[in-house]
Amino acid sequence: MELRKDPITRSWVVVGHPEGAPLAAEPCPFCAGPGQSAIVALPAGGPWQVRVVPHPRPLYRIETEASRRADGIYDRMQPLGAHEVIVESPDHSARLSHLPDEQICRVLEAYALRLADLKRDLRFKYITVFRNQGALAGQEWPHPHSQLTATTFVPRRIVYELRAARDYFGEKERCVFCDILRLEEKQGKRMVDAQGDFLAFCPYASRVPYETWIISRKHNSQFESPRADARGCDLATLLGRVLRRLVQVTQDYHMVVHTAPNTQQTKGELQPFWKTIAEDYHWHIEILPIVELRSKSYSIKEVYFNAELPEHAAERLRSLNPDL
């Protein structure tokens, strides 16, 4: 495998096949076993409830070198990075949406621990935490899990967000995410739920039906600081309620944590942004449900089509019982 850069879109693309044989569905590689080693296991001491393990067929490898080089006008490099699996429960049949709040809180704590640890490696510019639920979302194993990748580049979507946040802050000296949050809370019509300092709403320009963001009232660019356990379980409680609403609409979704890049790394695409990230960027969780087997979102590249008004989507989600 290697990484190749598109000189037009400036996106890095992983090409080739991951090393190692495909894993069989049985036995499950993530069920408790005596010989398994973990990068992190929570709680510390005693039987694990959440554990982080290396991905069995990683797209990125921490032991390699980037070896970035030219190929004519193109750029290519080796897939230096990290690829890990956050196993959310020892129960093979569990679902994140129906785990107890304290268990979801442990999952979020595992996210924060790995984000903080991998940002200490100055080779990595960005760490992505994501969750694919359901066959339509590309879920790899039935055992409840999230994934994490650390890369030597910043994903294009994040670069767009950083640019927009920086430009808005440069013009108004305010965080655009904070302004969005205040407006959504004031208007209320796209609000889905709230718990403590955390809000859930359907974005004004939702890309897909029932797209939902979770964000904190308190400005903070980094998900990992303070750690999830220091926040209490308000975020976990809200995330659980939102997911229990969404799975009544569809069983398939993507969930991604958008957080600040590694601010100790200031080269390349981060150079224009890193000076004001702490003030202009705001971490948030984006959940994109899959409700259509045939999406029209990419009929024109980068122009999305959403048949469900976000106001109507939020109204329906509010009406659903999050305790089912």
SEVO-290037 format. One record per residue (C-alpha): chain; x, y, z; residue number from 1. Coordinates in nm, 3 decimals. Example, Ala and Ser with C-alpha at 12.3 -4.5 7.8 and 13.67 -1.06 7.14 Angstrom:
<nodes>
+---+---------+---------+---------+-----+
| c |      c1 |      c2 |      c3 |   k |
+---+---------+---------+---------+-----+
| A |   1.230 |  -0.450 |   0.780 |   1 |
| A |   1.367 |  -0.106 |   0.714 |   2 |
+---+---------+---------+---------+-----+
</nodes>
This chain:
<nodes>
+---+---------+---------+---------+-----+
| c |      c1 |      c2 |      c3 |   k |
+---+---------+---------+---------+-----+
| A |   0.000 |   0.000 |   0.000 |   1 |
| A |   0.099 |   0.362 |  -0.045 |   2 |
| A |  -0.046 |   0.713 |  -0.028 |   3 |
| A |  -0.087 |   0.917 |  -0.344 |   4 |
| A |  -0.183 |   1.285 |  -0.359 |   5 |
| A |  -0.433 |   1.426 |  -0.608 |   6 |
| A |  -0.273 |   1.756 |  -0.723 |   7 |
| A |  -0.614 |   1.907 |  -0.809 |   8 |
| A |  -0.816 |   1.834 |  -0.495 |   9 |
| A |  -0.504 |   1.798 |  -0.273 |  10 |
| A |  -0.653 |   1.483 |  -0.120 |  11 |
| A |  -0.437 |   1.190 |  -0.014 |  12 |
| A |  -0.565 |   0.852 |  -0.128 |  13 |
| A |  -0.465 |   0.511 |   0.014 |  14 |
| A |  -0.408 |   0.272 |  -0.275 |  15 |
| A |  -0.340 |  -0.102 |  -0.258 |  16 |
| A |  -0.453 |  -0.377 |  -0.023 |  17 |
| A |  -0.392 |  -0.394 |   0.354 |  18 |
| A |  -0.145 |  -0.660 |   0.460 |  19 |
| A |  -0.272 |  -0.977 |   0.623 |  20 |
| A |  -0.550 |  -1.221 |   0.545 |  21 |
| A |  -0.914 |  -1.111 |   0.580 |  22 |
| A |  -1.057 |  -1.199 |   0.919 |  23 |
| A |  -1.327 |  -1.462 |   0.940 |  24 |
| A |  -1.651 |  -1.365 |   1.113 |  25 |
| A |  -1.600 |  -1.644 |   1.366 |  26 |
| A |  -1.444 |  -1.654 |   1.612 |  27 |
| A |  -1.484 |  -1.285 |   1.684 |  28 |
| A |  -1.140 |  -1.119 |   1.715 |  29 |
| A |  -1.268 |  -0.873 |   1.976 |  30 |
| A |  -1.443 |  -1.097 |   2.225 |  31 |
| A |  -1.253 |  -1.147 |   2.550 |  32 |
| A |  -0.965 |  -1.390 |   2.520 |  33 |
| A |  -0.673 |  -1.479 |   2.747 |  34 |
| A |  -0.399 |  -1.404 |   2.492 |  35 |
| A |  -0.518 |  -1.063 |   2.375 |  36 |
| A |  -0.307 |  -0.753 |   2.444 |  37 |
| A |  -0.450 |  -0.402 |   2.452 |  38 |
| A |  -0.309 |  -0.054 |   2.401 |  39 |
| A |  -0.560 |   0.077 |   2.658 |  40 |
| A |  -0.809 |  -0.107 |   2.878 |  41 |
| A |  -1.076 |   0.060 |   3.092 |  42 |
| A |  -1.134 |   0.060 |   3.378 |  43 |
| A |  -0.774 |   0.031 |   3.490 |  44 |
| A |  -0.746 |  -0.293 |   3.686 |  45 |
| A |  -1.011 |  -0.561 |   3.691 |  46 |
| A |  -1.212 |  -0.694 |   3.396 |  47 |
| A |  -1.208 |  -0.465 |   3.093 |  48 |
| A |  -1.519 |  -0.286 |   2.974 |  49 |
| A |  -1.359 |  -0.090 |   2.690 |  50 |
| A |  -1.028 |  -0.170 |   2.522 |  51 |
| A |  -0.822 |  -0.033 |   2.236 |  52 |
| A |  -0.631 |  -0.275 |   2.014 |  53 |
| A |  -0.433 |  -0.245 |   1.688 |  54 |
| A |  -0.642 |  -0.291 |   1.375 |  55 |
| A |  -0.583 |  -0.645 |   1.241 |  56 |
| A |  -0.539 |  -0.515 |   0.884 |  57 |
| A |  -0.427 |  -0.153 |   0.928 |  58 |
| A |  -0.433 |   0.108 |   0.654 |  59 |
| A |  -0.151 |   0.293 |   0.834 |  60 |
| A |   0.152 |   0.154 |   1.017 |  61 |
| A |   0.335 |   0.325 |   1.299 |  62 |
| A |   0.664 |   0.140 |   1.243 |  63 |
| A |   0.722 |   0.258 |   0.885 |  64 |
| A |   0.873 |   0.580 |   0.746 |  65 |
| A |   0.683 |   0.829 |   0.533 |  66 |
| A |   0.954 |   0.840 |   0.264 |  67 |
| A |   0.772 |   1.114 |   0.075 |  68 |
| A |   0.896 |   1.142 |  -0.282 |  69 |
| A |   0.810 |   1.277 |  -0.624 |  70 |
| A |   0.663 |   1.073 |  -0.908 |  71 |
| A |   0.685 |   1.319 |  -1.194 |  72 |
| A |   0.445 |   1.599 |  -1.097 |  73 |
| A |   0.284 |   1.376 |  -0.832 |  74 |
| A |   0.355 |   1.312 |  -0.462 |  75 |
| A |   0.356 |   0.971 |  -0.301 |  76 |
| A |   0.460 |   0.830 |   0.038 |  77 |
| A |   0.436 |   0.524 |   0.256 |  78 |
| A |   0.128 |   0.490 |   0.483 |  79 |
| A |   0.295 |   0.604 |   0.805 |  80 |
| A |   0.041 |   0.641 |   1.084 |  81 |
| A |  -0.169 |   0.442 |   1.326 |  82 |
| A |  -0.491 |   0.244 |   1.288 |  83 |
| A |  -0.666 |   0.119 |   1.601 |  84 |
| A |  -0.998 |  -0.035 |   1.704 |  85 |
| A |  -1.188 |   0.085 |   2.012 |  86 |
| A |  -1.380 |  -0.219 |   2.136 |  87 |
| A |  -1.681 |  -0.065 |   2.308 |  88 |
| A |  -1.797 |  -0.360 |   2.518 |  89 |
| A |  -1.703 |  -0.720 |   2.598 |  90 |
| A |  -2.062 |  -0.809 |   2.497 |  91 |
| A |  -2.056 |  -0.918 |   2.133 |  92 |
| A |  -2.423 |  -0.836 |   2.077 |  93 |
| A |  -2.423 |  -0.494 |   2.246 |  94 |
| A |  -2.498 |  -0.170 |   2.061 |  95 |
| A |  -2.342 |   0.165 |   2.148 |  96 |
| A |  -2.685 |   0.327 |   2.135 |  97 |
| A |  -2.813 |   0.101 |   2.414 |  98 |
| A |  -2.509 |   0.084 |   2.640 |  99 |
| A |  -2.548 |   0.240 |   2.988 | 100 |
| A |  -2.436 |   0.602 |   3.016 | 101 |
| A |  -2.132 |   0.508 |   3.224 | 102 |
| A |  -2.020 |   0.261 |   2.955 | 103 |
| A |  -2.058 |   0.522 |   2.677 | 104 |
| A |  -1.856 |   0.755 |   2.900 | 105 |
| A |  -1.576 |   0.495 |   2.909 | 106 |
| A |  -1.584 |   0.476 |   2.529 | 107 |
| A |  -1.548 |   0.855 |   2.506 | 108 |
| A |  -1.267 |   0.843 |   2.762 | 109 |
| A |  -1.085 |   0.587 |   2.544 | 110 |
| A |  -1.123 |   0.825 |   2.248 | 111 |
| A |  -0.969 |   1.108 |   2.452 | 112 |
| A |  -0.682 |   0.898 |   2.586 | 113 |
| A |  -0.578 |   0.782 |   2.240 | 114 |
| A |  -0.613 |   1.130 |   2.088 | 115 |
| A |  -0.392 |   1.280 |   2.358 | 116 |
| A |  -0.133 |   1.003 |   2.334 | 117 |
| A |  -0.100 |   1.001 |   1.955 | 118 |
| A |  -0.070 |   1.380 |   1.942 | 119 |
| A |   0.254 |   1.342 |   2.134 | 120 |
| A |   0.400 |   1.185 |   1.820 | 121 |
| A |   0.505 |   1.487 |   1.614 | 122 |
| A |   0.497 |   1.285 |   1.294 | 123 |
| A |   0.117 |   1.285 |   1.305 | 124 |
| A |  -0.083 |   1.588 |   1.194 | 125 |
| A |  -0.436 |   1.457 |   1.250 | 126 |
| A |  -0.614 |   1.184 |   1.444 | 127 |
| A |  -0.962 |   1.080 |   1.328 | 128 |
| A |  -1.204 |   0.889 |   1.552 | 129 |
| A |  -1.498 |   0.743 |   1.364 | 130 |
| A |  -1.772 |   0.483 |   1.387 | 131 |
| A |  -1.941 |   0.297 |   1.102 | 132 |
| A |  -2.266 |   0.134 |   1.213 | 133 |
| A |  -2.447 |  -0.109 |   0.985 | 134 |
| A |  -2.378 |  -0.279 |   0.654 | 135 |
| A |  -2.458 |   0.032 |   0.449 | 136 |
| A |  -2.197 |   0.225 |   0.649 | 137 |
| A |  -1.928 |  -0.038 |   0.590 | 138 |
| A |  -1.919 |  -0.183 |   0.941 | 139 |
| A |  -1.634 |  -0.437 |   0.944 | 140 |
| A |  -1.733 |  -0.661 |   1.237 | 141 |
| A |  -2.059 |  -0.714 |   1.428 | 142 |
| A |  -1.884 |  -0.664 |   1.764 | 143 |
| A |  -1.950 |  -0.303 |   1.880 | 144 |
| A |  -1.648 |  -0.093 |   1.792 | 145 |
| A |  -1.517 |   0.243 |   1.673 | 146 |
| A |  -1.194 |   0.308 |   1.488 | 147 |
| A |  -0.911 |   0.559 |   1.499 | 148 |
| A |  -0.653 |   0.662 |   1.241 | 149 |
| A |  -0.351 |   0.888 |   1.288 | 150 |
| A |  -0.209 |   1.036 |   0.968 | 151 |
| A |   0.078 |   1.254 |   0.852 | 152 |
| A |  -0.171 |   1.472 |   0.662 | 153 |
| A |  -0.494 |   1.655 |   0.749 | 154 |
| A |  -0.810 |   1.524 |   0.577 | 155 |
| A |  -0.949 |   1.765 |   0.320 | 156 |
| A |  -1.281 |   1.810 |   0.502 | 157 |
| A |  -1.094 |   1.923 |   0.814 | 158 |
| A |  -0.878 |   2.163 |   0.610 | 159 |
| A |  -1.201 |   2.320 |   0.478 | 160 |
| A |  -1.332 |   2.357 |   0.835 | 161 |
| A |  -1.005 |   2.507 |   0.959 | 162 |
| A |  -0.999 |   2.757 |   0.673 | 163 |
| A |  -1.361 |   2.863 |   0.728 | 164 |
| A |  -1.316 |   2.892 |   1.106 | 165 |
| A |  -0.997 |   3.097 |   1.067 | 166 |
| A |  -1.151 |   3.334 |   0.812 | 167 |
| A |  -1.465 |   3.387 |   1.023 | 168 |
| A |  -1.256 |   3.455 |   1.333 | 169 |
| A |  -1.032 |   3.694 |   1.138 | 170 |
| A |  -1.335 |   3.895 |   1.029 | 171 |
| A |  -1.547 |   3.888 |   1.347 | 172 |
| A |  -1.310 |   3.776 |   1.626 | 173 |
| A |  -1.566 |   3.511 |   1.723 | 174 |
| A |  -1.584 |   3.135 |   1.684 | 175 |
| A |  -1.822 |   3.043 |   1.402 | 176 |
| A |  -1.924 |   2.723 |   1.582 | 177 |
| A |  -2.015 |   2.917 |   1.898 | 178 |
| A |  -2.225 |   3.156 |   1.688 | 179 |
| A |  -2.401 |   2.863 |   1.520 | 180 |
| A |  -2.468 |   2.704 |   1.857 | 181 |
| A |  -2.616 |   3.022 |   2.003 | 182 |
| A |  -2.841 |   3.076 |   1.701 | 183 |
| A |  -2.964 |   2.716 |   1.695 | 184 |
| A |  -3.042 |   2.725 |   2.066 | 185 |
| A |  -3.220 |   3.059 |   2.031 | 186 |
| A |  -3.433 |   2.952 |   1.733 | 187 |
| A |  -3.492 |   2.600 |   1.864 | 188 |
| A |  -3.648 |   2.464 |   1.546 | 189 |
| A |  -3.350 |   2.244 |   1.455 | 190 |
| A |  -3.269 |   2.144 |   1.813 | 191 |
| A |  -3.291 |   1.772 |   1.891 | 192 |
| A |  -3.187 |   1.742 |   2.256 | 193 |
| A |  -2.963 |   1.887 |   2.526 | 194 |
| A |  -2.787 |   1.764 |   2.838 | 195 |
| A |  -2.579 |   1.983 |   3.066 | 196 |
| A |  -2.339 |   2.186 |   2.851 | 197 |
| A |  -2.398 |   1.976 |   2.539 | 198 |
| A |  -2.646 |   2.034 |   2.257 | 199 |
| A |  -2.762 |   1.820 |   1.965 | 200 |
| A |  -2.915 |   1.975 |   1.653 | 201 |
| A |  -2.971 |   1.913 |   1.282 | 202 |
| A |  -2.743 |   2.154 |   1.088 | 203 |
| A |  -2.904 |   2.431 |   0.884 | 204 |
| A |  -2.757 |   2.287 |   0.561 | 205 |
| A |  -2.773 |   1.918 |   0.653 | 206 |
| A |  -2.602 |   1.704 |   0.389 | 207 |
| A |  -2.817 |   1.396 |   0.451 | 208 |
| A |  -3.157 |   1.338 |   0.616 | 209 |
| A |  -3.138 |   1.348 |   0.998 | 210 |
| A |  -2.774 |   1.460 |   1.006 | 211 |
| A |  -2.707 |   1.553 |   1.369 | 212 |
| A |  -2.424 |   1.741 |   1.537 | 213 |
| A |  -2.335 |   1.731 |   1.906 | 214 |
| A |  -2.139 |   2.028 |   2.040 | 215 |
| A |  -2.048 |   2.186 |   2.373 | 216 |
| A |  -2.163 |   2.529 |   2.488 | 217 |
| A |  -1.813 |   2.577 |   2.632 | 218 |
| A |  -1.566 |   2.675 |   2.363 | 219 |
| A |  -1.292 |   2.416 |   2.326 | 220 |
| A |  -1.092 |   2.315 |   2.019 | 221 |
| A |  -0.975 |   1.976 |   2.151 | 222 |
| A |  -1.203 |   1.684 |   2.229 | 223 |
| A |  -0.938 |   1.523 |   2.449 | 224 |
| A |  -0.905 |   1.817 |   2.689 | 225 |
| A |  -1.055 |   1.793 |   2.942 | 226 |
| A |  -1.088 |   1.417 |   2.939 | 227 |
| A |  -1.433 |   1.264 |   2.906 | 228 |
| A |  -1.431 |   1.141 |   3.266 | 229 |
| A |  -1.361 |   1.497 |   3.388 | 230 |
| A |  -1.676 |   1.621 |   3.211 | 231 |
| A |  -1.901 |   1.381 |   3.392 | 232 |
| A |  -2.135 |   1.175 |   3.176 | 233 |
| A |  -2.346 |   1.455 |   3.025 | 234 |
| A |  -2.192 |   1.403 |   2.681 | 235 |
| A |  -2.236 |   1.026 |   2.708 | 236 |
| A |  -2.598 |   1.066 |   2.819 | 237 |
| A |  -2.677 |   1.297 |   2.527 | 238 |
| A |  -2.496 |   1.079 |   2.273 | 239 |
| A |  -2.688 |   0.773 |   2.391 | 240 |
| A |  -3.022 |   0.952 |   2.363 | 241 |
| A |  -2.942 |   1.090 |   2.017 | 242 |
| A |  -2.835 |   0.748 |   1.886 | 243 |
| A |  -3.146 |   0.580 |   2.031 | 244 |
| A |  -3.356 |   0.832 |   1.841 | 245 |
| A |  -3.162 |   0.788 |   1.518 | 246 |
| A |  -3.174 |   0.407 |   1.517 | 247 |
| A |  -3.553 |   0.434 |   1.514 | 248 |
| A |  -3.512 |   0.603 |   1.175 | 249 |
| A |  -3.227 |   0.389 |   1.040 | 250 |
| A |  -2.982 |   0.130 |   1.172 | 251 |
| A |  -2.696 |   0.261 |   0.956 | 252 |
| A |  -2.488 |   0.571 |   1.021 | 253 |
| A |  -2.142 |   0.725 |   1.021 | 254 |
| A |  -2.019 |   0.906 |   1.332 | 255 |
| A |  -1.702 |   1.118 |   1.331 | 256 |
| A |  -1.533 |   1.324 |   1.602 | 257 |
| A |  -1.407 |   1.652 |   1.456 | 258 |
| A |  -1.130 |   1.789 |   1.674 | 259 |
| A |  -0.829 |   2.017 |   1.637 | 260 |
| A |  -0.523 |   1.879 |   1.460 | 261 |
| A |  -0.192 |   1.831 |   1.633 | 262 |
| A |  -0.105 |   2.192 |   1.715 | 263 |
| A |   0.256 |   2.097 |   1.784 | 264 |
| A |   0.287 |   2.012 |   1.414 | 265 |
| A |   0.303 |   2.334 |   1.209 | 266 |
| A |   0.422 |   2.223 |   0.865 | 267 |
| A |   0.245 |   2.181 |   0.535 | 268 |
| A |  -0.130 |   2.233 |   0.523 | 269 |
| A |  -0.142 |   2.334 |   0.892 | 270 |
| A |   0.089 |   2.633 |   0.852 | 271 |
| A |  -0.186 |   2.887 |   0.769 | 272 |
| A |  -0.414 |   2.776 |   1.052 | 273 |
| A |  -0.230 |   2.674 |   1.365 | 274 |
| A |  -0.183 |   3.018 |   1.527 | 275 |
| A |  -0.553 |   3.073 |   1.611 | 276 |
| A |  -0.691 |   2.719 |   1.624 | 277 |
| A |  -0.748 |   2.735 |   2.000 | 278 |
| A |  -0.973 |   3.040 |   1.955 | 279 |
| A |  -1.142 |   2.979 |   1.621 | 280 |
| A |  -1.199 |   2.601 |   1.611 | 281 |
| A |  -1.456 |   2.407 |   1.816 | 282 |
| A |  -1.465 |   2.027 |   1.844 | 283 |
| A |  -1.791 |   1.854 |   1.767 | 284 |
| A |  -1.937 |   1.515 |   1.678 | 285 |
| A |  -2.105 |   1.468 |   1.340 | 286 |
| A |  -2.352 |   1.182 |   1.285 | 287 |
| A |  -2.462 |   1.110 |   0.928 | 288 |
| A |  -2.745 |   0.855 |   0.908 | 289 |
| A |  -2.796 |   0.651 |   0.591 | 290 |
| A |  -3.165 |   0.642 |   0.507 | 291 |
| A |  -3.150 |   0.600 |   0.129 | 292 |
| A |  -3.008 |   0.295 |  -0.048 | 293 |
| A |  -2.924 |   0.514 |  -0.344 | 294 |
| A |  -2.795 |   0.853 |  -0.236 | 295 |
| A |  -2.817 |   1.152 |  -0.469 | 296 |
| A |  -2.560 |   1.348 |  -0.270 | 297 |
| A |  -2.282 |   1.295 |  -0.520 | 298 |
| A |  -2.479 |   1.326 |  -0.843 | 299 |
| A |  -2.281 |   1.651 |  -0.876 | 300 |
| A |  -1.954 |   1.613 |  -0.690 | 301 |
| A |  -1.943 |   1.802 |  -0.359 | 302 |
| A |  -2.303 |   1.923 |  -0.404 | 303 |
| A |  -2.530 |   1.744 |  -0.161 | 304 |
| A |  -2.898 |   1.662 |  -0.203 | 305 |
| A |  -3.116 |   1.619 |   0.104 | 306 |
| A |  -3.491 |   1.555 |   0.059 | 307 |
| A |  -3.565 |   1.608 |   0.431 | 308 |
| A |  -3.573 |   1.963 |   0.566 | 309 |
| A |  -3.354 |   1.975 |   0.880 | 310 |
| A |  -3.635 |   2.152 |   1.067 | 311 |
| A |  -3.868 |   1.859 |   0.995 | 312 |
| A |  -3.595 |   1.607 |   1.076 | 313 |
| A |  -3.527 |   1.770 |   1.413 | 314 |
| A |  -3.899 |   1.783 |   1.490 | 315 |
| A |  -3.935 |   1.411 |   1.421 | 316 |
| A |  -3.625 |   1.322 |   1.624 | 317 |
| A |  -3.754 |   1.525 |   1.919 | 318 |
| A |  -4.080 |   1.330 |   1.903 | 319 |
| A |  -3.908 |   0.991 |   1.924 | 320 |
| A |  -3.866 |   0.823 |   2.262 | 321 |
| A |  -3.491 |   0.807 |   2.347 | 322 |
| A |  -3.558 |   0.544 |   2.615 | 323 |
| A |  -3.668 |   0.268 |   2.377 | 324 |
+---+---------+---------+---------+-----+
</nodes>
